[in-house]
């Protein structure tokens, strides 16, 4: 198949799970013999005056639409696979791709169609105030970049394109977890137009032994629950390695106790090395995580996961099988879970269960089959539409 991949890249580079997923899927498709072309414009600096016009372009970028039409025709793309559209592309590329004759697929990595910051999170807590509604509350609360103008711009983009004229031209949405799918169904997306397609990771060096330390990999921000985890940790639990950077770094430095090591941001290629010696990956988030790659990386290495009982973690982490689910913001429960994994036999048992789940659900081969199946379904739907007068479909988008 001839595939055009569209993705407005995040400024965090390889630290962005979404950037990683796009790069890995492109390579996966190319290795399988598909003809893959990508357009992945980089981020812009919102502080610079010359980029003020880009915010308006996030609503409807005619330039991006023209480029996509040209790319589809020159490449003879059968499938256009959209990922993040803001701010470098805008939803205008959807209609442009459809007008050029391609079938359009879009991955739902997060909650961008339902929530301005795409997180269903406000003030460090889950928030669904805009789900199924126009996102005016997000403007009031300055949910996007803590800016009323930026929030208003993005809200205008979502409100405009939620109509069938744009998102109605997508043949198939791919949710990265069943939790993400259910949230979009609850907002009004038709069930037949969205399927679950999990992320994947390649095989990793399998952990030998029960591991030596607990490991956290991710952003250091309030919703990730690191301050609670630091409070729950005790020196007798051994070492806790924290890999990542973020706004809570300074706060965590004042709270770290003996046995807690802040590693800072580590290169993506070093994560498998850290996992190879981990007793468990810890994920104390308060947020509705969609499908964190760190958990799948742990599974591929045979490392169990201790995670908050929230979001997609409740389906990805099988309590007592591949790890332990713990109530968020409950230091005592977290201390008990960490103590439980000090048992070598329990660590080995849960690690083996984690690896079995990776083999069953999250391998590259499984991901390739899911992608190819989704593309075939989209092409079949697009072929049916091509026999009709093309006009926006009525069932549509999250409202």
Secondary structure, DSSP 8 states (H G I E B T S, - for coil): -EEEEE----TTGGG-HHHHHHHHHHHHHHHTT-EEEEE------TTSGGGHHHHHHTT--HHHHHHHHHHHHHHT-SEEEE---TTTT-THHHHHHHHTT-EEEEEE-SSTTT-TTSSSEETTEE--TTTTS-THHHHHTTTTTT-HHHHHHHHHHHHHHHSTTTGGG-SEEEESSHHHHHHHHHTT--GGGEEE------------SS-SEEEEES--SGGGTHHHHHHH--GGG-EEEEE--STTHHHHHHH--TTEEEEE---HHHHHHHHTTEEEEEE---S--S--HHHHHHHHTT--EEEES-TTHHHHS-BTTTEEEE-TT-HHHHHHHHHHTTSHHHHHHHHHHHHHHHHHHSSHHHHHHHHHHHHHHHHHHHHHHHTS-----SS----
